[in-house]
């Protein structure tokens, strides 16, 4: 099953619709969706290394735009939409404690969440709910998201064929590592919030 999913993702990455799919996933991941866009960025760059910069740009721009939606959910619809999303991820009960210190360290929190497996949507919603300065939020989001997606894409472009071989030979291990990083991000978020 894992092999079929990997093959399907590689096939999707080679279609004309891949950039649209990446844009949608990157946008909604920054506000509500649980799957990070890296799951598309990585196979897309492996499948189409010449397009690495365009892939990174689409992921970055869409993620930052989705972050604006997350910020808006936190700022204008926290009780009706933002709090249920935080509750779904297990962070709603810690919001009040977190909100007291957030504006002091908000820019660093956005930067850290934007480049790590930490769920970025949590930070975008909290940034709006705690009224973190919107320009600070945007600058931090742009730096973080562009840095991580361009770094990943550039590395894969530069060393792509050996990475593809490595991933294909160790698909189970790579999937397990991804799951560990994903859950590690959620665990770190629980611990830090």
Secondary structure, DSSP 8 states (H G I E B T S, - for coil): -HHHHHHHHHHHHTSTTHHHHHHHHHHHHTTT-SS-THHHHHHHHHH-GGGHHHHHHHHHHHHHHHHHHHHHHHHHSIIIIIHHHHHHTT-GGGHHHHHHHHHHHHHHHHHHHHHSSS-HHHHHHHHHHTT--HHHHHHHHHHHHHHHHHHHHHHHHHSHHHHHHHHHHTHHHHHHHHHHHHHHHHHHHHHH-
